[in-house]
Structures are given as C-alpha cells and as structure tokens.
Amino acid sequence: MAPAPQRQLTLNLFIYPGGHHEAGWRYPGARPERLLDIGFYQDLARSAEAAKLDAVFFADSPVQADDIRFASRFRLEPLTWLSAIAAATSHIGLIGTASTTYYEPYNLARLYASLDHLSGGRAGWNIVTTAVPQASANFGLSDVPTHADRYARAAEFLDVVTKLWDSWEDDALIADAASGVFADGAKIHPIDHVGRHYRVKGPLNSPRSPQGRPVYVQAGSSDDGRSFAARYAEAIFTAHQTLPSARDFYADIKRQAKALGRNPDHVKILPGISPYIGSTQVEADRLYDAFNALVQTDYSLNQLRQITGIDFSGHPLQAEVPQDAFEAAPPAKKAASRYQLVLDIVRRERPTLRQLIDRLAGARGHYVSVGTPEKIADEIQLWFESGAADGFNVMPPWYPAGFDLFASEVVPILRRRGLFRSEYRGRTLRDHFGLPRPESLYAREARVTA
C-alpha cells in the first residue's frame, strides 16, 4: 500500500489596496499610482500563480471607510476585478467577499456561478454579514440588523443559494444537435423557497458550474460566527496573535464540524500572516521599524476606536494602555472577536499606546512575523504542525515587493521541507483545497428515491 501523501499547506495571497500595513502605499517601491489599474492586480495574481499558491482573495465592504485621508481604504468590487484576473490566469483560485445582509440570494448566485464558469471552476465566496453601521444607510435602512439577526439571515441565504446552484443537475445540459434536445427539463428544478427572509422560486437561469458550487469561505470568529463556519464553511479566514489562541480556535471549529457530521479535513483554517522579511533579523527589524515610522497617529487612533469603541486620543502615546479603559467599551464591541484580540494584547503584553497602534498598523490584528525567510518558514511550519492552521492568508505589508520576497524566499523553503506543492494537481479551487465536488441536492434526492 502506498504511503499517505504528506499534508500540504494552503496559501492564499490576500490582496488589499496599497498593502496590509496602513502606510504600505507610502513605502519606497510601492505603486500607489497603479491602485486602479487592473493590470497591477493581474500581475500580482500571475506572480501568485507562478508560486503555485491556492488563491487570491479580495476583501470588500459596502461602505467607504471614514479614515480615507491617510490610508488606501477604498474598495474595488471583487467579482468584477476577479473576472478580469480570471482572464489573465489559468489555475489560481479567485475568492471575493459578498455580504448576506446587502445582497439578494438570486443575484449573488448568478454572479458567483458566472465567475465559476468564466474561470473554469476557480471561484470562492467569502461570506460576511457586515456589521459596519454606516452600511445600512447606503441601502435605505435606518438600523443595522442585530448580530443574531444577521446570522439568521445568513443561514437562510446559504440555504437559498445552495439550492439555486444545485437547481440544474450536472447532466441537465444535453446540447445534442442531432436530436435537437438542448436540456432535460426534468433535471432543472424550481427551488420554491419560502422562508422568514426570502421567497425565491428558482431555478437559477444558468447550468451548474464546474465546481458544483463555489467554495464557501467565512471570516467570523464570534460564537455565532464559529457556529456558522462549522456548519457551512469550507475555509475559514481568521486572526490570531498567539499559537495557543490559534490552536484553541482550530480545535473548536474542527470539533463543531465533526459533531455536525462533517469531515473536519474539509474545513480549512487559514489565519492571516503579514511577513516582514530581511536577510538578517536586524534587517527585518529595521524594515518593520521603517514602516511604523510612516504611521499617521490620527489614523491609527481612529482605527483603534473603530475596533474597540474607545477613544484613546487624549492618552499619552508613551504611556501604558490602561486595561480598565476597556470597561467603557460598548456591549456590541465587547462581543466582537477583534475587540477581544486587542484586549488580549493589552492584558498579555501591557503595551504603550504607541506600541499597540504600531502592532495594529502592521496587519489590523493579524499575526505579524518579522525575521529571516527561515524564521518565517519556521513559524508557518510550527503553526501548521501544531494544530493551529491548515495554511495561511499571506498579507504582504506592501506591493509588489512584499509579496515577491515571500514567493522567492519563503515558499522555496516550505517546498524543500515538503510542506507545499511544486505544481498544481488540478485546475479548480476545490482541487487546490483538497475538497470534494458536492453532488446536487436534487440529484441526490432523485437517486435516494429511485
């Protein structure tokens, strides 16, 4: 019997305009003049594909951030951008964010099915519920839905889009010119969904896509977010500052998924990592310090206020952050995973305010790794082999050089250690993630009742 193949890392390039350090767009060699040039993003995706990464990922939010003055905080609509990237690549996965609160299921099902067809089976949907208060005003709503309501709506939304993506069985499209039969209508199903939030007749007006369904990705780490992810997600984007925290999250999600009858190996846990790479530790530390020297304090304090709900603008930068200040945080903030991450940093490390905002400037609470290529590869391997991660979302501080360093210096080390592929073994995102292609719900029902 052949030995089981060695478990392999999943690596995605998380593309964020201007880079993941808040001042990345200002760093020498960054290309802020190209941030609206699709060719810039196509080049990044081609570089990621040349390194055999699993996917590129675009985040999104349906609102303009209120701190645009000092950072590249605009948003490009992901599906449009990913469609252009699909035309410039052949293998790399294409993951984009869309909100269950501010989309309608039928429209979103069409958009992602089209991207999956267009790309030959490389689409992934990062499912968010959107907690940003300003978003509601962009859609004619007076109030933001509660946390629980957003997740209840998201669960029904997932039910609807899953049925829509399955509404054409795989062999419904015949296209037999000799007989004149184009499609088998008996294998195209109205979904007739009637629920609390949605009434959708169906079926979808396009055949089943190459992956059956786009890959379901999720990014929430609250209790509701974890439960939702364990039930639906096939990949989970998460943020952790310490190995123990990441291990606890990993074990909890895998346990919940198994309890729901799912294969835990089909739920990929992917923390963010932002690497600052130098040929020596001293060089890497200098690189990190150079980025933090570009930080605009007003922006950083505003970012901290957005995460915690606390205004630290009157607090001395060189004084320790008071833990009791967090008692004044709004209840909604205290329930958020990113708030808890910041509070844990304050309790664990007792940083000055300057140290805390520098820490968050590096990657908004994701793990920042500063060191030589070998050190960064060691940390990736440690988390991967310690039950803390199935892989990582790579978050370069600036583009394009920040990613080029990772691809040319860190990836070859991981490859030599047998932890990452040298070639793609398939063409779809499900192939890259090692996920099965799901059978249509309607085909399964027909098979079971036959």
N, C-alpha and C positions, 0 to 999 in steps of 0.2 A: 504494500500500500504506500502511495506517495505521501511524503510528509505534508502536513497542512501548510499552506502558504503563510509567510510571516505577515502579521498585522501591519498595515501601512497607514501612514499619516494622511489625513485630509488637510489640504492647504488651499485657502481662498485668498485672493487679493481683494481687500476691501478698499474700493476707490471712493475717496472723499475729496471734493474740490479743494485744491490748494495743499493737500496733505493733512495728516491727522494731528500734527502739532498745530496749535491755534495760530502760530506765527510761521507755519511752514511755507506759506506763499511768499514770505519776505526773505527766506534764506537764499544765499547766493546759489545760483544754478536752478532755482525753481522757475517755472514758466507761467506766471500769473496771466500773461497776455494770451495764453492758449486755453484758458479755462472754459471758453465757449466754443472751442474748436474740436469737432468730433474726431478729427484726425489724431489729436493728442490722446484721447481715450482709446481709440483703435490701436495706437502704438503701445499703450500700456497693456491692453488685452493681448496683443500679439506677443509681447515680452513675457507675460504670464503663461501663455500657451507654450512658448518655446521652453519655458522651465517646467512644463507639464503640470502646472497647478490645476486643481479641480475646477475652479470657478472664479469669475469676477463678481463682485457684489456691489450694488448701488443702494445706499440708504435713501429714504425720502421722508418728507413731512409736508402736509398740505398747507403750510403757513410760512411766511417769511420770519426768520428769527429777528428779534429786536436788537441784536448786537452786531449788525452787519457792518458797522463803521470800521471795526478793527480786524475782522476775520472773514474768510471766504465762506460765508454761511448762506449762500443762495442754494437752490435745489434745481436740478435738472430732472424732468420727468423720466423715470427709469426705463419704462418699456420702449419709448421712442429711442432713447440712447442705446439700449441693449439691442434693438433691432438693427441699428447701424453697425454695432460691434459684431453682431452675428454674421453680417455680410463680409466682414474683414477677417474672420477666424473660421476654424473648422471643427475644433474639439472642445474648447474650454466652455464650462458651464456659465450660464447667464442668470444671475439671481437679482431680482429687484423687489423693492418694498412697495406694498399697497395696503391701504387701510380698510379694514372691515367696517369701520364706522362711517367712512365717507365715500365708499364705492357702493354700487349695486351689484349683486352677485352675477346677473346675466352679462352685464358689460365686462366685468372683470374676467369671467370665464372665457369670453370671446377673446379678450386681449392676450391672456396667457396661452390659450390654445393656439392662437395665431403665432405668438413668439416660438412656441414649441415646434410648430410646423415649419416656420421660417428657418429655424436653426437646426433642424434635423434631430430634435429631441434634447435640447440643452437648457430648457427653461426651469427656473426655480422661483417660487413665490415666498418672499419674506413677509409673514403675516403679522401685522401690527394692529392695535386697536386705537391708537392715537389719544394720548392723554393731554396733549398741549391745549390749554384753554382757548388760545386765540383761534384755533382751527374752526371751532363751531361757528364763529361769526362769518367765516368765508363760505358757509353753506346754509346760511339763513336760519341758524339755530341760536336760541337765546341762552341755552345752558349746555355744558359738557355732560354727556351721559356719565353716570356713576361708573366706578371701576367694575362693579359686579354686572351692571347692565351692558357695558362694553363687551365683556367676555361672554355673556349670554347671547348677545347678538352675533359675536364672532363664531360661536359654536353652531348656531343655525346657518350662518353664512357658509361655513365649511361644509355643512350637510348639503346645502343647495348646490354649491359649485362642484362638489364631488359628483353629485347625481347628474349635473349638466355635462361634465367631462366624460361621464360614463354612458351618456344617453345614446350615443352611437356605439354599438358593439364593434369589435375590431373588424369583423368581416361583413359589416353592413354595406360598405362601399364595394361595388362589384365592377362597374365600368366595363361591361362586356359588350363591345361594339357589335359582335356577331349576332347576339340575341336581342340587342337593344335595351338590355336591363342595366340601368346605371346604379341603382341602390336597392337593397332589400328593406322595404318599409317596415316589415315585421321586426327588424332588428334596430329600429330607430324609435326611441321611447320618449313620450312626454313624461315629465317627472311629476307633474300635478302636485307641486309642493304648496301646502297651506300651513303656515306657522304663525308664531306670535309676531315676528318682524317682517316676514316675506310671504308673498304669494307669487309663485313662478310656475308657469305652465310647462315650458320647455317643448321639445328638446332643444339642445344647442343647434345652431344652424351651420355647423361645420363638423366633419368627421373626427373620430377620436384621434388624438395627437400621438406622435411617435412614442412618447413615454407613457401613454395611457393617461396619466395626469402629470402636470408639472410637479417637481419635488416641493414638498411642504416644509418651509423653514419658519422658525419662530424665534423671537428675541426677548420675551418677557421672563423675568426671574422672580416676580412676586409669587405668593402662594397660588393665586388664580392663574398666573402665567405658567407656573410649573405644572399645574394640573392640566391646563390646556395643552401644553407642549407634550406631556407624557401621553396624552390621548391621541394627538394628531400629528405632531411634528416628526419629520424625518431627519432634520438637522436643527440644532439649537445654537443660536449665537448668544454668547453670554460674556459677562465681565467679572473678573476676579483679580484681586491683588495678591493673594497668597495661595500656596499649594493646598493647605488644609481646607480653605474655603472652596476651592475648585473641586477638591475630592468629595466634599460633603454634597455639593450640588450634583456632581456626576452620579454619585451613588443614589441620591434621592430620585433623580429622573429615571435612572435605569430600573430602580425598584418599582416605581409607579408604573412605568411602561410594562414591565413584566406582569404586574398584578392585573393589568388591563388585558392580558393575553397577547401582548405584542412581543416581538423578538427585540430585546434590548440592543442587539447589534445593529438594528435598523433605525436607531435613533442616535445620530452623530452629535456629540457635544463639542462645540468649537468656540473656545474662549478667544478674545482678541489679544493680540500681542503686537506692540509697537517697538521695533528694534532700532537702536542707535548703535551703529556698527563702526568700530575702529580697528586698526591693525594691532593696537595695544589697548589695555584698559585705560591708560592715561588719555590716549587719543579719543576713545569713545566717550570718556567723561567730559573732555573738552567739547566734543560735538554736542552733547546734551546741554552743557552749560551755555554754549553759543546760541542754541535755540531758546533757552529760557531767558537769555539776555534780551531777546526781541519781544518778550511778552508785554502786552499793554495791560497795566494793572486794572484799569476800569473795566476792560472786557472780562478779565479773569474773575473779578469780584462779582460781576453780573452773572457769569456762568455758575459760580458757586451759589449765588442766590437762587438761580433757576433750579438747581439740583436740590437745595436744602430748604428753600423758603425763608432763609435767614439773611439779613443784610449785615455784612461784616465791614462795610465801607468805613466805619469810624474806628475800627480796631487797628492798632499798630501792626505793620507788616512783620516786624521782627519779634513780636510777642507771641507766646504760645496761644493756639486756638483754644478757647475755654469750652470744656465739654458741656457745662451747664447751659451754654447758649442754645444747644440743640433741643432743650426742653420747650423752647418757644416756637419750634417748627410747627407748621400747620399739620393736622392729622393726616391729610391726603399725602403730604410729602413723607411723613414717617412710615407710611405703608409702602413706599416705593423702594425698589431694590437698590437703585443708585444712591439714594439718600443713606441707606444702611451701609453701603460701601464706604461713603465718605466718613460717616460716624465711626466705623471700624478703624479707618486710618487714624482718626483723631485719638481714639482710645488706645490704639496699639502703639502708635509712634510719637504721640504728643508733639506734633509738628508746630512750627511757627506758621502764621498765616501765609508768609511768603513761600515757605516750603510746601504748604498744602496747595496753593494755587499753581505753583510750578508743577507739582505732581499731576494735577488735573489737566494742565495745559498740554501735557505730553500725549494724552490719548483719551481725555474725558472719562477717566476712571478705569480704562482697560489697562492690562499689565504692560508696563514699560520695562524693556530689557536693554541694558546698557553694557556693552562689552565687545569682546572679540567675536569673530564668527564662531569659534569653537565654544565659547561660553554660551552664546545664544542657542547654538545647536544642543548643547548640554541641557539647558533649561527646557527646551522643547521636548527633548527625549525624556527628561525626568518627569514632566507632567504627563506625557503620553504613556509612559510605562508604569506610572504610579496610580493609575485610575483617576486622573483628573481631567483628561481630554482625549478625544479621538483625533484631534487635529486643531488647527488654529485659523482664525481670520487674521491675515497679515495686514498690519496697519502702518504703512511707511510714514515717517514724520513729514517727508516732502517727496515731490515727484519731479523728474523721473528717477533721479539718482538714488533716492532712498530705497526704492524697490529694486533697482538694478544691483545694488550692493547685496541685498538679501538673496536675489536669484543667483548671483555669480559666486557669492562667498559662503552662504549658509546652506542653500539647497544641495550643493555637491557634497557637503559633509554628511547631511542626512541621507543622501543617496548611498554614499560609501558605507554607511552603517546599516544599510538595508532597510531603512525606515520610510523611504519614499521612492516612488516609481521612477524609472528611466524613460519609459514610453507609456502612452495611453494604451489601455487594454480594451477599450470600447470607444464609442462616439457620443454616448448620451451622458447627461449628468448623473442619471441613476447608475450607469456603468461605473463612472468615476467614484461615486459614493458607496458602491457595493450594495445597492438597493434593488429589490425585485421590481419588475414591472407589474403593477396591480391589474388584476382581472376586472373587467367591467362588472359593476354590481348587477346589472341586468342580465349579462351573460351567465353570471354565477347562479342567479335565481332560476334562469331557464334550465341550466344544467342540473341543478338540485331537484327541480320539479319534474324533469323529464322521466 
